[in-house]
Amino acid sequence: METTDWPGADFEAHRAHLRSVAYRMLGSLNEADDAVQESWLRLSRADTGDVRDLRAWLTTVVSRVCLDMLRSRATRREDSLDAHVPDPIVTRVDDDPAEHAILADSVGIALLVVLDTLPPAERLAFVLHDVFAVPFEQIGPILDRSPAAAKQLASRARRRLRTAPAHPVATSADAGPTAAPPTGSADLARQWTVVDAFLAASQQGDFEGLLAILDPDVVLRADAGAGPFGPSELVRGATAVIAQAQRFAPLGRFARPVLVNGGPGFIVVRDGEPLAVMALTVQDDKITEMDVLADPVRLSRLDLAGLVEP
């Protein structure tokens, strides 16, 4: 007799979507995997005989798991989030981001940084509605709120995002999903022109060249953990950022271009070991934000094997 692995087969059909939702909720790939695993456990224990839309049901489950994780994180975090960089998704420059399920609704590192500053309920309402087009009628019960209250939370999140520097999502009024579509090839090529010019000017110690490329209010966020490039720090303003860029300019020769969350970036590899991943946000032909992950422990958890080989 032919058997079907239920509910495993049904769950696997939605795994990529659930991981994508959880990653945008949490900004952590490991925590996203934990949330997806917990969702599987809940499905395996649940009576889903009356469930008509399994994808919607699982989205609700993983969202509740993420909400609990966000609330737990908020109560135990005592350190400042200023220098925290979310887990990056690093791919080859010649890869098509559309082929990576977790990048299907592209969210850059700069936006994830801002999402980390939102209260859990606001983050959930914004991500579910504005990124994944989940209706407020479904979001409200997840938050134990009315749909109208959930809509207000998403609206409040948008207002915070509009005032955040280097915010890469075009927010509008409260009329539907506002997440920007994945970067087009022409726009990405233009961003790479700016990023390549930055790397060249940095290696050459060209102060004026760097000033021309960096936005006056550029933000450099360096998350170094306990690694050799510590301490972690947040640097604001072109002059201060240039000083940091010149400090690490010798590492430029080890930098390889990569896509970070579908946008331009670099991975610094020396002797086969990844030293740092940098994401750069470009707006109006200026670099407005630089997010660097140089924490050796966190780097070791990322899937970088195909990017560090000679």
C-alpha positions as a Markdown table, in Angstrom:
| # | Residue | x | y | z |
|---|---|---|---|---|
| 1 | Met | 0.0 | 0.0 | 0.0 |
| 2 | Glu | 1.3 | 3.5 | -0.9 |
| 3 | Thr | 1.6 | 5.8 | 2.0 |
| 4 | Thr | 2.1 | 9.5 | 2.3 |
| 5 | Asp | 4.1 | 11.2 | 5.0 |
| 6 | Trp | 1.4 | 13.4 | 6.4 |
| 7 | Pro | 1.6 | 16.0 | 7.8 |
| 8 | Gly | 5.3 | 16.1 | 6.9 |
| 9 | Ala | 4.7 | 16.4 | 3.1 |
| 10 | Asp | 2.2 | 19.2 | 3.5 |
| 11 | Phe | 4.5 | 21.0 | 5.9 |
| 12 | Glu | 7.5 | 20.8 | 3.6 |
| 13 | Ala | 5.5 | 22.5 | 0.9 |
| 14 | His | 5.3 | 25.6 | 3.1 |
| 15 | Arg | 8.7 | 25.4 | 4.9 |
| 16 | Ala | 10.4 | 28.0 | 2.7 |
| 17 | His | 7.5 | 30.5 | 3.2 |
| 18 | Leu | 7.5 | 30.0 | 6.9 |
| 19 | Arg | 11.3 | 30.5 | 7.2 |
| 20 | Ser | 11.0 | 33.6 | 5.1 |
| 21 | Val | 8.3 | 35.0 | 7.5 |
| 22 | Ala | 10.3 | 34.0 | 10.6 |
| 23 | Tyr | 13.5 | 35.6 | 9.3 |
| 24 | Arg | 11.9 | 38.9 | 8.7 |
| 25 | Met | 10.2 | 38.7 | 12.1 |
| 26 | Leu | 13.4 | 37.9 | 14.0 |
| 27 | Gly | 16.4 | 39.0 | 11.9 |
| 28 | Ser | 18.1 | 35.8 | 12.8 |
| 29 | Leu | 18.5 | 32.7 | 10.6 |
| 30 | Asn | 19.1 | 30.4 | 13.6 |
| 31 | Glu | 16.1 | 31.7 | 15.5 |
| 32 | Ala | 14.0 | 31.5 | 12.3 |
| 33 | Asp | 14.9 | 27.8 | 11.9 |
| 34 | Asp | 13.9 | 27.3 | 15.6 |
| 35 | Ala | 10.6 | 29.0 | 15.0 |
| 36 | Val | 9.9 | 26.8 | 11.9 |
| 37 | Gln | 10.8 | 23.7 | 13.9 |
| 38 | Glu | 8.4 | 24.7 | 16.7 |
| 39 | Ser | 5.7 | 25.3 | 14.1 |
| 40 | Trp | 6.2 | 21.7 | 12.8 |
| 41 | Leu | 5.9 | 20.3 | 16.3 |
| 42 | Arg | 2.6 | 22.2 | 16.9 |
| 43 | Leu | 1.3 | 21.0 | 13.5 |
| 44 | Ser | 2.2 | 17.4 | 14.4 |
| 45 | Arg | 0.2 | 17.7 | 17.7 |
| 46 | Ala | -2.8 | 19.6 | 16.3 |
| 47 | Asp | -6.1 | 18.4 | 14.9 |
| 48 | Thr | -6.2 | 20.1 | 11.6 |
| 49 | Gly | -9.1 | 18.2 | 10.1 |
| 50 | Asp | -11.1 | 21.5 | 9.8 |
| 51 | Val | -8.2 | 23.6 | 8.4 |
| 52 | Arg | -9.1 | 24.7 | 4.9 |
| 53 | Asp | -6.0 | 26.8 | 4.2 |
| 54 | Leu | -2.9 | 25.2 | 5.7 |
| 55 | Arg | -0.5 | 27.9 | 4.6 |
| 56 | Ala | -2.6 | 30.6 | 6.4 |
| 57 | Trp | -2.8 | 28.3 | 9.5 |
| 58 | Leu | 0.9 | 27.7 | 9.5 |
| 59 | Thr | 1.6 | 31.4 | 9.0 |
| 60 | Thr | -0.5 | 32.2 | 12.1 |
| 61 | Val | 1.4 | 29.5 | 14.1 |
| 62 | Val | 4.9 | 30.6 | 13.1 |
| 63 | Ser | 3.9 | 34.3 | 13.7 |
| 64 | Arg | 2.7 | 33.5 | 17.3 |
| 65 | Val | 6.0 | 31.6 | 17.9 |
| 66 | Cys | 8.0 | 34.5 | 16.6 |
| 67 | Leu | 5.9 | 37.0 | 18.7 |
| 68 | Asp | 6.8 | 34.9 | 21.9 |
| 69 | Met | 10.5 | 34.9 | 20.9 |
| 70 | Leu | 10.5 | 38.7 | 20.3 |
| 71 | Arg | 8.8 | 39.3 | 23.6 |
| 72 | Ser | 11.3 | 37.1 | 25.4 |
| 73 | Arg | 14.2 | 38.8 | 23.6 |
| 74 | Ala | 12.9 | 42.2 | 24.7 |
| 75 | Thr | 12.8 | 41.3 | 28.3 |
| 76 | Arg | 16.3 | 39.7 | 28.5 |
| 77 | Arg | 18.2 | 42.1 | 26.2 |
| 78 | Glu | 20.1 | 44.6 | 28.3 |
| 79 | Asp | 22.7 | 45.6 | 25.7 |
| 80 | Ser | 22.2 | 48.4 | 23.2 |
| 81 | Leu | 20.9 | 47.4 | 19.8 |
| 82 | Asp | 22.8 | 50.3 | 18.2 |
| 83 | Ala | 25.6 | 48.2 | 16.9 |
| 84 | His | 23.6 | 45.0 | 16.3 |
| 85 | Val | 23.6 | 43.7 | 12.7 |
| 86 | Pro | 20.9 | 41.1 | 11.8 |
| 87 | Asp | 22.0 | 37.9 | 10.2 |
| 88 | Pro | 22.8 | 38.6 | 6.5 |
| 89 | Ile | 21.9 | 36.3 | 3.6 |
| 90 | Val | 25.0 | 36.3 | 1.5 |
| 91 | Thr | 25.0 | 35.0 | -2.1 |
| 92 | Arg | 27.2 | 35.2 | -5.1 |
| 93 | Val | 27.0 | 38.3 | -7.3 |
| 94 | Asp | 26.0 | 36.2 | -10.3 |
| 95 | Asp | 23.2 | 34.5 | -8.4 |
| 96 | Asp | 19.6 | 35.5 | -9.1 |
| 97 | Pro | 18.0 | 36.6 | -5.8 |
| 98 | Ala | 14.6 | 35.4 | -7.1 |
| 99 | Glu | 16.0 | 31.8 | -6.9 |
| 100 | His | 16.4 | 32.0 | -3.2 |
| 101 | Ala | 13.1 | 31.4 | -1.4 |
| 102 | Ile | 14.1 | 33.4 | 1.7 |
| 103 | Leu | 14.8 | 36.5 | -0.5 |
| 104 | Ala | 11.5 | 36.3 | -2.4 |
| 105 | Asp | 10.2 | 39.4 | -0.7 |
| 106 | Ser | 13.6 | 41.2 | -0.4 |
| 107 | Val | 14.2 | 43.0 | 2.8 |
| 108 | Gly | 17.6 | 44.6 | 3.2 |
| 109 | Ile | 19.8 | 44.6 | 6.3 |
| 110 | Ala | 19.1 | 48.4 | 6.8 |
| 111 | Leu | 15.4 | 47.7 | 7.1 |
| 112 | Leu | 16.0 | 44.7 | 9.4 |
| 113 | Val | 18.1 | 47.0 | 11.7 |
| 114 | Val | 15.2 | 49.4 | 12.0 |
| 115 | Leu | 12.7 | 46.6 | 12.5 |
| 116 | Asp | 14.8 | 45.5 | 15.5 |
| 117 | Thr | 13.9 | 48.8 | 17.2 |
| 118 | Leu | 10.1 | 48.2 | 16.9 |
| 119 | Pro | 8.0 | 46.7 | 19.7 |
| 120 | Pro | 7.1 | 43.1 | 19.0 |
| 121 | Ala | 3.5 | 43.8 | 18.1 |
| 122 | Glu | 4.3 | 46.6 | 15.7 |
| 123 | Arg | 7.0 | 44.5 | 14.0 |
| 124 | Leu | 4.6 | 41.6 | 13.5 |
| 125 | Ala | 1.8 | 43.7 | 12.2 |
| 126 | Phe | 4.1 | 45.5 | 9.7 |
| 127 | Val | 5.9 | 42.4 | 8.5 |
| 128 | Leu | 2.8 | 40.3 | 8.0 |
| 129 | His | 0.8 | 43.0 | 6.3 |
| 130 | Asp | 3.3 | 45.1 | 4.4 |
| 131 | Val | 5.7 | 42.4 | 3.4 |
| 132 | Phe | 3.4 | 39.3 | 3.1 |
| 133 | Ala | 0.0 | 41.0 | 2.5 |
| 134 | Val | -1.6 | 39.1 | 5.3 |
| 135 | Pro | -5.0 | 40.8 | 6.0 |
| 136 | Phe | -5.6 | 42.5 | 9.3 |
| 137 | Glu | -8.5 | 40.2 | 10.0 |
| 138 | Gln | -5.9 | 37.4 | 10.3 |
| 139 | Ile | -3.3 | 39.5 | 12.1 |
| 140 | Gly | -5.6 | 40.8 | 14.8 |
| 141 | Pro | -6.2 | 37.4 | 16.5 |
| 142 | Ile | -2.5 | 36.6 | 16.5 |
| 143 | Leu | -2.0 | 39.7 | 18.6 |
| 144 | Asp | -5.2 | 39.3 | 20.6 |
| 145 | Arg | -6.3 | 42.6 | 19.1 |
| 146 | Ser | -9.1 | 43.7 | 16.8 |
| 147 | Pro | -8.3 | 44.1 | 13.1 |
| 148 | Ala | -8.6 | 47.8 | 13.6 |
| 149 | Ala | -6.0 | 47.8 | 16.4 |
| 150 | Ala | -3.7 | 45.6 | 14.3 |
| 151 | Lys | -4.0 | 48.2 | 11.5 |
| 152 | Gln | -3.0 | 50.9 | 13.9 |
| 153 | Leu | 0.0 | 49.0 | 15.0 |
| 154 | Ala | 1.2 | 48.6 | 11.4 |
| 155 | Ser | 0.5 | 52.3 | 10.8 |
| 156 | Arg | 2.6 | 53.2 | 13.9 |
| 157 | Ala | 5.4 | 51.0 | 12.6 |
| 158 | Arg | 5.3 | 52.8 | 9.2 |
| 159 | Arg | 5.6 | 56.2 | 10.9 |
| 160 | Arg | 8.7 | 55.0 | 12.8 |
| 161 | Leu | 10.2 | 53.6 | 9.6 |
| 162 | Arg | 9.6 | 56.8 | 7.6 |
| 163 | Thr | 11.7 | 58.8 | 10.2 |
| 164 | Ala | 14.5 | 56.2 | 10.3 |
| 165 | Pro | 17.7 | 57.1 | 8.4 |
| 166 | Ala | 18.6 | 55.0 | 5.3 |
| 167 | His | 15.2 | 53.4 | 5.3 |
| 168 | Pro | 15.0 | 51.4 | 2.1 |
| 169 | Val | 11.3 | 50.8 | 1.9 |
| 170 | Ala | 8.9 | 53.2 | 0.3 |
| 171 | Thr | 6.1 | 53.5 | 2.8 |
| 172 | Ser | 2.8 | 55.0 | 1.8 |
| 173 | Ala | -0.4 | 55.6 | 3.6 |
| 174 | Asp | -2.3 | 52.7 | 5.1 |
| 175 | Ala | -3.5 | 51.3 | 1.8 |
| 176 | Gly | -1.9 | 47.9 | 1.4 |
| 177 | Pro | 1.6 | 46.4 | 1.2 |
| 178 | Thr | 4.4 | 48.8 | 0.8 |
| 179 | Ala | 7.6 | 46.7 | 0.8 |
| 180 | Ala | 9.8 | 47.6 | -2.2 |
| 181 | Pro | 10.1 | 44.9 | -4.9 |
| 182 | Pro | 13.5 | 43.2 | -5.3 |
| 183 | Thr | 16.2 | 45.5 | -6.8 |
| 184 | Gly | 16.1 | 45.6 | -10.6 |
| 185 | Ser | 19.3 | 44.7 | -12.5 |
| 186 | Ala | 19.8 | 48.3 | -13.8 |
| 187 | Asp | 19.4 | 49.8 | -10.4 |
| 188 | Leu | 21.7 | 47.2 | -8.8 |
| 189 | Ala | 24.3 | 47.9 | -11.5 |
| 190 | Arg | 24.2 | 51.6 | -10.6 |
| 191 | Gln | 24.5 | 50.8 | -6.9 |
| 192 | Trp | 27.6 | 48.7 | -7.7 |
| 193 | Thr | 29.2 | 51.6 | -9.5 |
| 194 | Val | 28.9 | 53.6 | -6.3 |
| 195 | Val | 30.1 | 50.7 | -4.1 |
| 196 | Asp | 33.1 | 50.0 | -6.3 |
| 197 | Ala | 34.1 | 53.6 | -6.2 |
| 198 | Phe | 33.9 | 53.5 | -2.4 |
| 199 | Leu | 36.2 | 50.5 | -2.2 |
| 200 | Ala | 38.7 | 52.0 | -4.6 |
| 201 | Ala | 38.8 | 55.4 | -2.8 |
| 202 | Ser | 39.1 | 53.6 | 0.6 |
| 203 | Gln | 42.1 | 51.5 | -0.6 |
| 204 | Gln | 43.8 | 54.6 | -2.1 |
| 205 | Gly | 43.2 | 56.8 | 1.0 |
| 206 | Asp | 41.3 | 59.3 | -1.2 |
| 207 | Phe | 39.6 | 61.4 | 1.4 |
| 208 | Glu | 37.9 | 63.7 | -1.1 |
| 209 | Gly | 36.7 | 60.8 | -3.2 |
| 210 | Leu | 35.1 | 59.2 | -0.1 |
| 211 | Leu | 33.4 | 62.4 | 0.8 |
| 212 | Ala | 31.9 | 62.5 | -2.6 |
| 213 | Ile | 30.5 | 59.0 | -2.3 |
| 214 | Leu | 29.2 | 59.0 | 1.3 |
| 215 | Asp | 26.0 | 60.7 | 2.4 |
| 216 | Pro | 26.9 | 63.4 | 5.0 |
| 217 | Asp | 24.8 | 61.6 | 7.5 |
| 218 | Val | 26.0 | 58.1 | 6.6 |
| 219 | Val | 25.8 | 55.5 | 9.4 |
| 220 | Leu | 28.4 | 52.8 | 10.0 |
| 221 | Arg | 27.2 | 49.9 | 12.2 |
| 222 | Ala | 29.9 | 47.4 | 13.1 |
| 223 | Asp | 28.9 | 44.3 | 15.0 |
| 224 | Ala | 32.2 | 42.7 | 16.0 |
| 225 | Gly | 31.3 | 40.6 | 19.1 |
| 226 | Ala | 34.4 | 39.5 | 20.9 |
| 227 | Gly | 36.4 | 39.3 | 17.7 |
| 228 | Pro | 39.6 | 41.0 | 16.7 |
| 229 | Phe | 37.9 | 43.9 | 15.0 |
| 230 | Gly | 36.0 | 45.0 | 18.2 |
| 231 | Pro | 34.6 | 46.7 | 20.0 |
| 232 | Ser | 31.3 | 46.9 | 18.3 |
| 233 | Glu | 30.3 | 50.5 | 17.6 |
| 234 | Leu | 28.0 | 52.8 | 15.8 |
| 235 | Val | 29.6 | 55.7 | 13.8 |
| 236 | Arg | 27.6 | 58.6 | 12.4 |
| 237 | Gly | 28.7 | 61.2 | 9.8 |
| 238 | Ala | 30.9 | 61.0 | 6.8 |
| 239 | Thr | 34.1 | 62.3 | 8.5 |
| 240 | Ala | 33.9 | 59.8 | 11.3 |
| 241 | Val | 33.1 | 56.9 | 8.9 |
| 242 | Ile | 36.0 | 57.8 | 6.7 |
| 243 | Ala | 38.3 | 57.5 | 9.7 |
| 244 | Gln | 37.1 | 54.0 | 10.3 |
| 245 | Ala | 37.3 | 53.1 | 6.6 |
| 246 | Gln | 40.9 | 54.2 | 6.5 |
| 247 | Arg | 41.6 | 52.2 | 9.6 |
| 248 | Phe | 40.6 | 49.0 | 7.8 |
| 249 | Ala | 41.6 | 49.9 | 4.3 |
| 250 | Pro | 44.4 | 47.3 | 4.2 |
| 251 | Leu | 41.7 | 44.6 | 4.4 |
| 252 | Gly | 40.2 | 45.9 | 1.2 |
| 253 | Arg | 42.5 | 43.6 | -0.9 |
| 254 | Phe | 40.8 | 40.6 | 0.7 |
| 255 | Ala | 37.3 | 41.9 | -0.1 |
| 256 | Arg | 35.1 | 40.0 | -2.6 |
| 257 | Pro | 31.9 | 41.4 | -4.0 |
| 258 | Val | 28.7 | 39.6 | -2.9 |
| 259 | Leu | 25.0 | 40.1 | -2.7 |
| 260 | Val | 23.8 | 40.8 | 0.9 |
| 261 | Asn | 20.1 | 40.3 | 1.2 |
| 262 | Gly | 19.9 | 40.9 | -2.6 |
| 263 | Gly | 21.9 | 44.2 | -2.4 |
| 264 | Pro | 25.6 | 45.2 | -2.9 |
| 265 | Gly | 28.1 | 44.1 | -0.3 |
| 266 | Phe | 31.5 | 42.5 | 0.4 |
| 267 | Ile | 32.8 | 39.5 | 2.2 |
| 268 | Val | 36.3 | 39.8 | 3.6 |
| 269 | Val | 38.2 | 36.5 | 3.3 |
| 270 | Arg | 41.7 | 35.9 | 4.4 |
| 271 | Asp | 43.4 | 32.5 | 4.3 |
| 272 | Gly | 40.1 | 30.8 | 3.6 |
| 273 | Glu | 38.4 | 32.3 | 6.7 |
| 274 | Pro | 35.6 | 34.9 | 6.5 |
| 275 | Leu | 36.5 | 38.0 | 8.6 |
| 276 | Ala | 33.6 | 40.2 | 7.9 |
| 277 | Val | 30.4 | 40.7 | 5.8 |
| 278 | Met | 29.5 | 44.2 | 4.8 |
| 279 | Ala | 26.2 | 45.4 | 3.4 |
| 280 | Leu | 26.0 | 48.9 | 1.8 |
| 281 | Thr | 22.8 | 50.8 | 1.3 |
| 282 | Val | 22.9 | 53.2 | -1.6 |
| 283 | Gln | 20.3 | 56.0 | -2.2 |
| 284 | Asp | 20.5 | 58.7 | -4.7 |
| 285 | Asp | 24.0 | 57.6 | -5.7 |
| 286 | Lys | 25.3 | 58.0 | -2.1 |
| 287 | Ile | 26.1 | 55.4 | 0.5 |
| 288 | Thr | 23.7 | 56.1 | 3.4 |
| 289 | Glu | 24.4 | 53.0 | 5.6 |
| 290 | Met | 27.2 | 50.5 | 6.1 |
| 291 | Asp | 26.4 | 47.4 | 8.2 |
| 292 | Val | 29.3 | 45.2 | 9.0 |
| 293 | Leu | 29.1 | 41.8 | 10.8 |
| 294 | Ala | 32.6 | 40.8 | 12.0 |
| 295 | Asp | 31.6 | 38.6 | 15.0 |
| 296 | Pro | 33.5 | 35.3 | 14.4 |
| 297 | Val | 31.0 | 33.2 | 16.3 |
| 298 | Arg | 28.0 | 34.5 | 14.2 |
| 299 | Leu | 30.0 | 34.3 | 11.0 |
| 300 | Ser | 30.7 | 30.7 | 11.7 |
| 301 | Arg | 27.0 | 30.0 | 11.8 |
| 302 | Leu | 26.3 | 31.4 | 8.3 |
| 303 | Asp | 26.4 | 29.4 | 5.1 |
| 304 | Leu | 29.5 | 30.9 | 3.5 |
| 305 | Ala | 31.3 | 27.8 | 2.3 |
| 306 | Gly | 30.8 | 28.6 | -1.4 |
| 307 | Leu | 32.0 | 32.2 | -0.9 |
| 308 | Val | 35.3 | 31.7 | 0.9 |
| 309 | Glu | 36.8 | 29.2 | -1.5 |
| 310 | Pro | 39.6 | 30.6 | -3.7 |
